[in-house]
Amino acid sequence: MLKNLTKHDHSVLKAFSPSFAIQYLLRNKTDGWKSLGGILLAFTGVEALFADLGAFTRRAVQMSWLCFAYPCLLLAYIGQAAFISDHPEAYSNPFFNAVPPGMFYPSLVVAVLAAVVASQTMVTATFQLLSQIIKLSYFPQVKLVHTSKIFHGQIYIPWANWLLMVGTIVVTVAYNNTTKLGQAYGVCVILVTFITTSMVSLVALIVWRVHLAIVLVGFLVFGALDGVYLSSALTKVPEGAWFTLVLAVLLSSIFVLWRFGKENQWQAEACDRFALSEIIDWTHADRQGVMDIVPGLRFTHMFGSAPISAIKGMGIFFDKSGLPNTTPTAFVQFLQKFQAAPAVVVFFHIRTLSIPTVPLEERFAVNRCLGKPTSRVRTQFFRTTLRHGYTDEVVDEDLGSQIYGQLRSFLIREGARTDLDSSPEQEIAGLTTPPEPIESMLSGPSSSSIPASHQEGYKLDKIMECVPSGRQSLSNHAPRISSEQQERIRRGLLSLVAAYEDQIVYIVGKEQMRIREVDGCEAKGWCRRIALAAFLWLRSNTGNKIANLNVDIDKLVEIGFVKVI
């Protein structure tokens, strides 16, 4: 292209002066304005480059654009313009007509590779935009595959990739020439730039707190420029550009519909978010109870004040919200339906971080809910959060053993604190390695050779082998453990081990939503009902919570409940 510039007409460099553009519009008037819509393809692809900010850093995108892509585009267009000034008939296909003799096939290879790079840029940008709108709850959760442990933002969405392929083939077949295809694409691009200008102006006013006069000047300059191009491009709507507008309206409707449905769902779910102290009355610890009732553990007055029965084993209730001061809806429904609680209750929340992996010693955080167990209230409530990276496989058949190990470590650390009555909600990380099996921890003489009256004491002694005593300490700075503390740890560990040996049950909530009935023939109510019906249809066809849990199905329990939205 530099050869064409020096050989044919270097005066085309004068086109950098805005005066020539103004003279062109004044000279051609309406025809000049309409022609603006035909040059939009000259800078399409730029918006896709900046949409890849999720996969690359801002500085990388800026450097690649300013130092490579932008200069190459300028040289290509300048060289073609110089060639056309001497050969006006070459305007029909300027790129291939302007190449030097003997360079047609190499140029064809470069053009094909450029098309591949451009399509990859669009595909990557689509993945990034989809991941962002999913995080903002404007689209259902779909499978995201992270493709790099170094570049955390590089993702792959299988179904979107296939959908783009099918859409590309259909559009290519439907548009029988590149002119109509370019017009459709041009409307899409300039509409994006105009919306971006408007949104940046709002951010400058609301977030950056820039003075209104400065924002108004910037908006008038860039908004007027975008508006001229947009108005010209809209004249091409009857000639094929309508397709992108219809597609944009369809996608926007899906985004808004999903967000509307999620907000109604959140409002309905908020009605069942109670603190544990609002559900269970912990103040009856000194009352006597019958043998099959947990002494002192009962519903609060708001839930009927009924006693809560005891269930052997450990119940792990999946908590999708992870809010520290609320109780999982599955647990509330479990209590209301069965009026019973497992010996050890764990509210389990999984939190995915935007990093490849989380070290084992940093994954779990454990804290206690309500108070510590007493001689009459043996039920223990814990809240456990599992933080993991996108390459970590954490939900498997060994999940119960991992949680048990974290609880065991927590009880030892909690009992070793000198301030036993303070900071009960302290978060303490668990073990760095998987816990020992119960069989190995309690190995020794066969239980059958030990009298039944001594088996409990034998188990306690084996458990307490992992608890330091006397002059030993849990760490270099840990306090000594008194006999009273040892006994408290001993009893807590025995309760935990007994529950673990009895059974482990995973409890998840199965929420079914129903739409509130509409009174009369109110148009607004029926529109809302139709929108929510569409949302529920999308929700029922975009994933299954149980199918995504890789746990032992024999230990999985679903608690169904209905929410009216």
C-alpha positions as CSV (number, residue, x, y, z in Angstrom):
1,M,0.0,0.0,0.0
2,L,2.9,2.4,0.6
3,K,4.0,1.7,-3.0
4,N,0.6,2.7,-4.3
5,L,0.8,5.9,-2.3
6,T,4.2,6.9,-3.7
7,K,3.5,5.7,-7.2
8,H,-0.1,7.0,-7.9
9,D,-1.4,9.9,-5.9
10,H,0.1,11.0,-2.6
11,S,-2.3,13.9,-2.5
12,V,-4.9,11.6,-0.9
13,L,-3.2,12.4,2.4
14,K,-5.2,15.7,2.3
15,A,-8.2,13.6,3.2
16,F,-7.1,13.8,6.9
17,S,-8.3,17.4,6.9
18,P,-11.9,17.7,8.1
19,S,-12.5,20.5,5.6
20,F,-12.7,18.1,2.7
21,A,-15.4,16.1,4.5
22,I,-17.4,19.3,5.1
23,Q,-17.0,20.4,1.5
24,Y,-18.1,16.9,0.3
25,L,-21.3,17.1,2.4
26,L,-22.0,20.7,1.3
27,R,-21.5,19.8,-2.3
28,N,-23.6,16.6,-2.4
29,K,-26.2,17.6,0.2
30,T,-28.7,14.8,0.7
31,D,-26.8,12.3,-1.5
32,G,-23.6,13.0,0.5
33,W,-25.5,12.4,3.8
34,K,-27.0,9.1,2.6
35,S,-23.5,7.9,1.5
36,L,-22.3,8.1,5.1
37,G,-24.1,4.9,5.8
38,G,-22.0,3.1,3.2
39,I,-18.7,3.8,4.8
40,L,-19.5,2.3,8.3
41,L,-17.7,-0.9,7.4
42,A,-14.5,1.0,7.3
43,F,-14.4,1.0,11.1
44,T,-16.5,-2.1,12.0
45,G,-14.7,-4.5,14.1
46,V,-13.2,-1.8,16.4
47,E,-16.1,-2.2,18.8
48,A,-15.5,-6.0,18.9
49,L,-11.9,-5.3,19.8
50,F,-12.8,-3.3,22.8
51,A,-15.5,-5.8,23.8
52,D,-12.7,-8.2,24.5
53,L,-11.7,-6.3,27.6
54,G,-12.8,-9.3,29.7
55,A,-10.3,-11.5,28.0
56,F,-7.4,-9.0,27.8
57,T,-6.4,-6.0,29.8
58,R,-7.3,-2.4,28.9
59,R,-3.7,-1.5,28.2
60,A,-3.3,-4.6,25.9
61,V,-6.3,-3.6,23.8
62,Q,-5.2,0.1,23.7
63,M,-1.6,-0.8,22.6
64,S,-2.8,-3.4,20.0
65,W,-5.2,-0.8,18.5
66,L,-3.0,2.3,18.5
67,C,0.3,0.6,17.6
68,F,-0.9,-2.1,15.2
69,A,-4.5,-2.3,14.0
70,Y,-5.1,1.4,13.5
71,P,-1.9,2.2,11.5
72,C,-2.5,-0.9,9.3
73,L,-6.1,0.2,8.6
74,L,-4.9,3.7,7.6
75,L,-2.2,2.4,5.3
76,A,-4.6,0.0,3.6
77,Y,-7.3,2.6,3.0
78,I,-4.8,5.3,1.9
79,G,-3.1,2.9,-0.6
80,Q,-6.4,1.9,-2.0
81,A,-7.5,5.5,-2.4
82,A,-4.3,6.4,-4.1
83,F,-4.7,3.5,-6.6
84,I,-8.4,4.4,-7.3
85,S,-7.5,8.0,-8.0
86,D,-5.5,6.8,-11.1
87,H,-7.8,3.8,-11.9
88,P,-11.4,4.8,-11.1
89,E,-12.7,1.5,-12.4
90,A,-11.0,-0.3,-9.5
91,Y,-13.6,1.0,-7.0
92,S,-15.7,-2.2,-7.4
93,N,-13.0,-4.3,-5.6
94,P,-10.3,-2.0,-4.4
95,F,-8.4,-4.4,-2.1
96,F,-7.6,-7.0,-4.8
97,N,-7.3,-4.5,-7.6
98,A,-4.8,-2.4,-5.8
99,V,-2.4,-5.3,-4.9
100,P,0.9,-5.4,-6.9
101,P,1.2,-7.8,-9.8
102,G,1.9,-11.4,-8.7
103,M,0.5,-10.8,-5.2
104,F,-3.1,-11.8,-5.7
105,Y,-2.9,-15.2,-4.1
106,P,-0.8,-14.1,-1.2
107,S,-3.3,-11.3,-0.6
108,L,-6.1,-13.8,-0.8
109,V,-4.5,-15.8,1.9
110,V,-4.1,-12.7,4.0
111,A,-7.7,-11.7,3.5
112,V,-8.9,-15.2,4.6
113,L,-6.7,-15.1,7.7
114,A,-8.0,-11.6,8.4
115,A,-11.6,-12.9,8.2
116,V,-10.7,-15.7,10.6
117,V,-9.2,-13.3,13.1
118,A,-12.2,-10.9,12.7
119,S,-14.7,-13.8,13.3
120,Q,-12.7,-15.0,16.3
121,T,-12.8,-11.5,17.7
122,M,-16.6,-11.4,17.4
123,V,-16.9,-14.8,18.9
124,T,-14.7,-13.9,21.9
125,A,-16.6,-10.6,22.3
126,T,-19.9,-12.5,22.3
127,F,-18.6,-14.8,25.1
128,Q,-17.4,-11.9,27.2
129,L,-20.7,-10.0,26.8
130,L,-22.7,-13.1,27.7
131,S,-20.7,-13.8,30.8
132,Q,-21.2,-10.2,31.9
133,I,-25.0,-10.2,31.5
134,I,-25.2,-13.5,33.3
135,K,-23.4,-12.0,36.3
136,L,-25.8,-9.1,36.2
137,S,-28.8,-11.6,36.2
138,Y,-30.0,-10.6,32.8
139,F,-29.6,-14.1,31.3
140,P,-30.0,-17.7,32.6
141,Q,-27.0,-19.5,34.0
142,V,-25.2,-21.5,31.2
143,K,-22.1,-23.6,31.0
144,L,-18.9,-21.5,31.0
145,V,-15.6,-23.1,30.2
146,H,-12.5,-21.3,31.4
147,T,-9.7,-22.0,28.8
148,S,-6.7,-20.6,30.6
149,K,-5.1,-20.7,34.0
150,I,-3.0,-17.6,33.2
151,F,-5.6,-15.3,31.6
152,H,-8.5,-15.6,33.9
153,G,-11.1,-13.9,31.7
154,Q,-10.7,-16.2,28.7
155,I,-13.9,-18.3,28.5
156,Y,-15.7,-20.5,26.1
157,I,-19.5,-21.0,25.9
158,P,-20.3,-24.1,23.9
159,W,-23.9,-23.5,23.0
160,A,-23.2,-19.9,22.0
161,N,-20.5,-21.0,19.7
162,W,-22.8,-23.4,17.9
163,L,-25.6,-20.8,17.8
164,L,-23.2,-18.3,16.2
165,M,-22.2,-20.8,13.6
166,V,-25.8,-21.6,12.6
167,G,-26.7,-17.9,12.6
168,T,-23.7,-17.0,10.4
169,I,-24.7,-19.6,7.8
170,V,-28.4,-18.5,7.8
171,V,-27.5,-14.8,7.4
172,T,-25.0,-15.6,4.7
173,V,-27.6,-17.5,2.7
174,A,-30.4,-15.0,3.3
175,Y,-28.3,-12.0,2.1
176,N,-27.3,-12.7,-1.4
177,N,-24.7,-9.9,-1.7
178,T,-22.2,-8.2,0.6
179,T,-23.8,-4.8,0.2
180,K,-27.0,-5.7,2.0
181,L,-25.0,-7.6,4.6
182,G,-22.8,-4.6,5.2
183,Q,-25.8,-2.3,5.6
184,A,-27.3,-4.6,8.2
185,Y,-24.0,-4.7,10.1
186,G,-23.4,-1.0,9.8
187,V,-26.7,-0.2,11.5
188,C,-25.8,-2.5,14.3
189,V,-22.3,-0.9,14.8
190,I,-23.3,2.7,14.7
191,L,-26.2,2.1,17.0
192,V,-23.8,0.5,19.5
193,T,-21.5,3.6,19.3
194,F,-24.4,6.0,19.9
195,I,-25.7,4.0,22.9
196,T,-22.1,3.9,24.2
197,T,-21.8,7.7,23.9
198,S,-25.0,8.2,25.8
199,M,-24.1,5.7,28.6
200,V,-20.6,7.2,29.0
201,S,-22.3,10.6,29.4
202,L,-24.5,9.3,32.2
203,V,-21.6,7.6,33.9
204,A,-19.6,10.9,33.8
205,L,-22.5,12.7,35.4
206,I,-23.6,10.1,38.1
207,V,-20.4,8.2,38.9
208,W,-17.5,10.4,37.9
209,R,-19.3,13.6,39.1
210,V,-18.1,15.6,36.1
211,H,-19.6,19.1,35.7
212,L,-22.7,19.2,33.5
213,A,-21.3,21.7,31.1
214,I,-18.3,19.6,30.3
215,V,-20.4,16.5,29.8
216,L,-22.9,18.3,27.6
217,V,-20.1,19.6,25.4
218,G,-18.7,16.1,25.0
219,F,-22.1,14.6,24.3
220,L,-23.0,17.2,21.7
221,V,-19.7,16.7,19.8
222,F,-19.6,12.9,19.8
223,G,-23.4,12.4,19.9
224,A,-23.9,14.7,16.9
225,L,-21.2,12.7,14.9
226,D,-22.8,9.4,15.9
227,G,-26.3,10.8,15.2
228,V,-25.4,11.8,11.6
229,Y,-24.1,8.4,10.8
230,L,-27.0,6.7,12.6
231,S,-29.6,8.7,10.7
232,S,-27.9,7.8,7.4
233,A,-27.7,4.1,8.3
234,L,-31.4,4.0,9.2
235,T,-32.3,4.8,5.7
236,K,-31.0,1.4,4.8
237,V,-33.4,-0.4,7.0
238,P,-35.9,-1.4,4.2
239,E,-32.9,-2.7,2.2
240,G,-31.9,-5.4,4.7
241,A,-30.8,-3.5,7.9
242,W,-34.1,-4.4,9.5
243,F,-32.7,-7.8,10.4
244,T,-30.2,-6.5,13.0
245,L,-32.9,-4.3,14.6
246,V,-35.3,-7.2,14.9
247,L,-32.5,-9.4,16.4
248,A,-31.6,-6.6,18.8
249,V,-35.2,-6.2,20.0
250,L,-35.6,-10.0,20.4
251,L,-32.4,-10.3,22.5
252,S,-33.2,-7.2,24.6
253,S,-36.6,-8.6,25.3
254,I,-35.1,-11.8,26.6
255,F,-32.7,-9.9,28.8
256,V,-35.3,-7.6,30.3
257,L,-37.8,-10.5,30.7
258,W,-35.3,-12.6,32.6
259,R,-34.3,-9.7,34.9
260,F,-38.0,-8.9,35.6
261,G,-38.6,-12.5,36.5
262,K,-35.5,-12.7,38.7
263,E,-36.6,-9.6,40.6
264,N,-40.0,-11.0,41.3
265,Q,-38.4,-14.3,42.4
266,W,-36.0,-12.4,44.8
267,Q,-38.9,-10.6,46.3
268,A,-40.8,-13.8,46.9
269,E,-37.8,-15.5,48.4
270,A,-37.1,-12.6,50.7
271,C,-40.2,-13.4,52.6
272,D,-38.6,-16.7,53.9
273,R,-35.3,-15.3,54.9
274,F,-35.1,-15.5,58.6
275,A,-32.3,-15.5,61.1
276,L,-31.9,-18.8,62.9
277,S,-32.7,-17.2,66.2
278,E,-36.1,-16.2,64.7
279,I,-37.0,-19.8,63.9
280,I,-35.5,-21.8,66.8
281,D,-36.0,-20.9,70.5
282,W,-32.7,-21.5,72.2
283,T,-33.8,-20.2,75.7
284,H,-35.4,-23.5,76.9
285,A,-32.1,-25.2,77.5
286,D,-33.0,-26.0,81.1
287,R,-36.4,-27.6,80.4
288,Q,-36.8,-31.3,80.7
289,G,-38.0,-33.2,77.6
290,V,-39.1,-36.6,76.7
291,M,-36.6,-39.1,75.3
292,D,-37.4,-38.5,71.6
293,I,-37.4,-34.7,71.8
294,V,-34.3,-32.6,71.8
295,P,-34.5,-30.9,75.2
296,G,-34.8,-27.2,75.0
297,L,-34.9,-27.0,71.2
298,R,-38.2,-25.8,69.8
299,F,-39.8,-23.4,67.4
300,T,-40.2,-19.7,68.4
301,H,-43.6,-18.3,69.0
302,M,-43.8,-17.0,65.5
303,F,-43.6,-20.6,64.2
304,G,-45.9,-22.2,66.7
305,S,-43.6,-23.0,69.7
306,A,-43.7,-26.7,68.9
307,P,-40.8,-28.9,70.1
308,I,-38.3,-30.1,67.5
309,S,-37.5,-33.8,67.3
310,A,-34.0,-35.3,67.0
311,I,-32.7,-37.0,63.9
312,K,-29.5,-38.9,64.0
313,G,-26.8,-37.9,61.5
314,M,-25.4,-34.8,59.8
315,G,-27.6,-32.7,57.6
316,I,-25.9,-30.5,55.0
317,F,-28.3,-27.9,53.7
318,F,-27.2,-26.2,50.5
319,D,-27.4,-22.4,50.8
320,K,-27.5,-20.6,47.5
321,S,-27.5,-17.1,48.9
322,G,-24.7,-17.4,51.4
323,L,-25.9,-14.5,53.5
324,P,-24.4,-14.7,57.0
325,N,-27.5,-13.6,59.0
326,T,-30.2,-15.7,57.2
327,T,-31.2,-19.4,57.1
328,P,-31.4,-21.4,53.9
329,T,-35.0,-21.8,52.7
330,A,-34.5,-25.6,52.4
331,F,-33.8,-25.7,56.2
332,V,-36.9,-23.7,57.0
333,Q,-39.1,-25.9,54.9
334,F,-37.4,-29.0,56.4
335,L,-38.2,-27.9,59.9
336,Q,-41.8,-26.9,59.0
337,K,-42.5,-30.2,57.3
338,F,-40.8,-32.7,59.7
339,Q,-40.5,-30.6,62.9
340,A,-37.1,-32.2,63.3
341,A,-33.4,-31.3,63.0
342,P,-30.3,-33.5,62.5
343,A,-27.8,-33.8,65.3
344,V,-25.4,-31.7,63.3
345,V,-26.8,-29.0,60.9
346,V,-24.5,-27.5,58.3
347,F,-25.5,-24.5,56.1
348,F,-23.3,-25.0,53.1
349,H,-22.6,-22.3,50.6
350,I,-20.4,-22.6,47.5
351,R,-18.7,-19.5,46.2
352,T,-16.9,-19.5,42.9
353,L,-14.0,-17.1,42.6
354,S,-12.7,-15.7,39.3
355,I,-9.3,-17.3,39.7
356,P,-8.1,-20.8,38.5
357,T,-7.6,-22.4,41.9
358,V,-7.8,-21.8,45.7
359,P,-5.3,-23.4,48.0
360,L,-6.7,-26.2,50.1
361,E,-6.0,-24.4,53.4
362,E,-7.9,-21.3,52.2
363,R,-11.0,-23.0,50.7
364,F,-13.2,-23.5,53.8
365,A,-14.5,-21.0,56.3
366,V,-16.5,-22.3,59.3
367,N,-18.4,-20.5,62.0
368,R,-21.0,-21.5,64.5
369,C,-24.7,-20.5,64.4
370,L,-26.7,-19.8,67.6
371,G,-24.9,-20.9,70.8
372,K,-22.7,-23.8,71.8
373,P,-24.4,-27.1,72.8
374,T,-25.2,-27.7,76.4
375,S,-25.9,-30.7,78.5
376,R,-29.5,-30.5,77.3
377,V,-29.2,-29.1,73.8
378,R,-26.9,-31.3,71.8
379,T,-27.8,-30.1,68.3
380,Q,-24.9,-28.2,66.7
381,F,-25.4,-25.6,63.9
382,F,-22.6,-24.5,61.6
383,R,-22.3,-22.3,58.6
384,T,-19.6,-23.4,56.1
385,T,-18.5,-21.6,53.0
386,L,-16.5,-23.3,50.3
387,R,-14.5,-20.9,48.1
388,H,-13.0,-22.4,45.0
389,G,-11.5,-21.5,41.6
390,Y,-13.0,-22.3,38.3
391,T,-10.7,-25.3,37.7
392,D,-11.3,-26.8,41.2
393,E,-13.5,-29.9,41.4
394,V,-15.0,-29.6,44.9
395,V,-18.5,-31.1,44.8
396,D,-17.9,-34.9,44.7
397,E,-18.8,-38.0,46.7
398,D,-16.2,-37.1,49.3
399,L,-17.7,-33.8,50.1
400,G,-19.2,-35.0,53.4
401,S,-15.9,-36.2,54.7
402,Q,-14.3,-32.9,53.8
403,I,-16.9,-30.9,55.7
404,Y,-16.6,-33.3,58.6
405,G,-12.9,-32.6,58.7
406,Q,-13.4,-28.9,58.7
407,L,-15.9,-29.1,61.5
408,R,-13.6,-31.3,63.6
409,S,-10.7,-28.8,63.2
410,F,-13.1,-25.9,64.1
411,L,-14.2,-27.6,67.3
412,I,-10.7,-28.2,68.4
413,R,-9.6,-24.6,67.7
414,E,-12.8,-23.2,69.3
415,G,-12.3,-25.2,72.4
416,A,-8.7,-24.1,72.7
417,R,-9.6,-20.4,72.9
418,T,-9.2,-18.9,76.3
419,D,-12.1,-16.5,75.6
420,L,-14.6,-19.3,75.2
421,D,-17.7,-17.1,75.6
422,S,-16.6,-14.4,73.2
423,S,-16.7,-14.1,69.4
424,P,-18.7,-17.3,68.7
425,E,-19.1,-16.3,65.1
426,Q,-15.3,-16.2,64.5
427,E,-14.4,-17.7,61.1
428,I,-11.7,-20.3,61.3
429,A,-10.2,-22.1,58.4
430,G,-10.1,-25.9,58.6
431,L,-7.6,-28.6,57.9
432,T,-5.2,-28.4,55.1
433,T,-5.5,-32.1,54.3
434,P,-8.5,-34.5,54.1
435,P,-9.5,-35.9,57.5
436,E,-8.6,-39.4,58.6
437,P,-11.3,-42.0,58.1
438,I,-13.3,-42.8,61.2
439,E,-12.1,-46.4,61.1
440,S,-8.4,-45.4,61.3
441,M,-9.0,-42.7,63.9
442,L,-10.8,-45.2,66.1
443,S,-8.5,-48.1,65.3
444,G,-7.3,-50.3,68.0
445,P,-9.0,-53.1,69.9
446,S,-12.1,-54.4,68.3
447,S,-15.2,-52.7,69.6
448,S,-16.7,-56.1,70.2
449,S,-14.0,-56.8,72.8
450,I,-14.8,-53.6,74.7
451,P,-17.7,-53.7,77.1
452,A,-20.7,-51.5,75.9
453,S,-20.4,-49.4,79.0
454,H,-16.8,-48.5,78.1
455,Q,-17.2,-48.0,74.3
456,E,-18.1,-44.3,74.6
457,G,-15.1,-43.6,76.8
458,Y,-12.9,-45.5,74.4
459,K,-14.0,-43.4,71.4
460,L,-13.5,-40.2,73.3
461,D,-9.9,-41.2,74.2
462,K,-9.1,-42.0,70.6
463,I,-10.6,-38.7,69.4
464,M,-8.7,-36.7,72.0
465,E,-5.4,-38.0,70.7
466,C,-5.5,-35.2,68.2
467,V,-6.1,-32.6,70.9
468,P,-3.0,-31.1,72.5
469,S,-3.0,-31.0,76.3
470,G,-0.8,-29.8,79.1
471,R,2.2,-27.9,77.8
472,Q,1.3,-28.7,74.2
473,S,-0.4,-26.2,72.0
474,L,-2.2,-26.0,68.7
475,S,0.3,-23.5,67.4
476,N,3.3,-21.5,68.6
477,H,1.0,-18.9,70.0
478,A,-2.0,-21.0,71.2
479,P,-2.8,-21.1,74.9
480,R,-2.7,-24.2,77.0
481,I,-5.8,-26.3,77.2
482,S,-7.3,-26.9,80.6
483,S,-9.1,-30.0,81.7
484,E,-12.4,-28.2,81.4
485,Q,-11.6,-27.2,77.9
486,Q,-10.6,-30.7,77.0
487,E,-13.9,-32.0,78.3
488,R,-15.8,-29.5,76.2
489,I,-13.8,-30.4,73.1
490,R,-14.3,-34.1,74.0
491,R,-18.0,-33.9,74.1
492,G,-18.3,-31.7,71.0
493,L,-16.2,-34.1,69.0
494,L,-18.1,-37.1,70.2
495,S,-21.3,-35.6,69.1
496,L,-19.8,-34.7,65.7
497,V,-18.3,-38.2,65.2
498,A,-21.5,-39.9,66.2
499,A,-23.5,-37.9,63.7
500,Y,-20.9,-38.5,61.0
501,E,-21.0,-42.3,61.6
502,D,-24.8,-42.4,61.6
503,Q,-25.4,-40.8,58.2
504,I,-24.7,-37.8,56.0
505,V,-27.7,-36.3,54.1
506,Y,-27.5,-33.5,51.5
507,I,-30.6,-31.4,51.5
508,V,-31.4,-29.0,48.6
509,G,-34.5,-27.0,48.0
510,K,-36.7,-27.6,44.9
511,E,-38.5,-24.3,44.3
512,Q,-41.6,-24.2,42.2
513,M,-43.0,-20.8,41.4
514,R,-46.6,-20.0,40.6
515,I,-48.0,-16.8,39.3
516,R,-50.4,-14.8,41.4
517,E,-53.9,-14.7,40.1
518,V,-55.1,-11.6,38.3
519,D,-58.2,-9.9,39.5
520,G,-60.6,-8.8,36.8
521,C,-59.4,-7.8,33.3
522,E,-56.7,-5.4,34.2
523,A,-54.3,-5.1,31.2
524,K,-51.2,-4.5,33.4
525,G,-51.9,-7.6,35.4
526,W,-52.3,-9.8,32.4
527,C,-49.1,-8.4,30.8
528,R,-47.3,-9.2,34.0
529,R,-48.7,-12.7,34.1
530,I,-47.7,-13.3,30.5
531,A,-44.2,-12.0,31.1
532,L,-43.8,-14.2,34.2
533,A,-45.1,-17.3,32.4
534,A,-42.4,-16.8,29.7
535,F,-39.8,-16.4,32.5
536,L,-40.9,-19.6,34.2
537,W,-40.7,-21.4,30.9
538,L,-37.2,-20.2,30.3
539,R,-36.2,-21.1,33.9
540,S,-37.6,-24.6,33.6
541,N,-35.6,-25.3,30.4
542,T,-32.2,-23.8,31.3
543,G,-30.7,-26.2,33.8
544,N,-31.2,-28.6,36.6
545,K,-29.7,-28.0,40.1
546,I,-29.7,-31.8,41.0
547,A,-28.0,-32.8,37.7
548,N,-25.1,-30.5,38.5
549,L,-24.5,-32.0,42.0
550,N,-21.9,-34.7,41.8
551,V,-22.8,-36.3,45.1
552,D,-24.0,-39.7,46.1
553,I,-27.6,-39.8,45.0
554,D,-28.6,-42.1,47.8
555,K,-27.8,-39.4,50.3
556,L,-29.6,-36.6,48.4
557,V,-32.9,-35.2,49.6
558,E,-35.0,-32.6,47.8
559,I,-37.4,-30.4,49.8
560,G,-40.1,-29.0,47.5
561,F,-41.9,-25.7,48.2
562,V,-44.0,-23.3,46.3
563,K,-43.4,-19.6,45.9
564,V,-46.1,-17.2,44.5
565,I,-44.7,-14.4,42.4
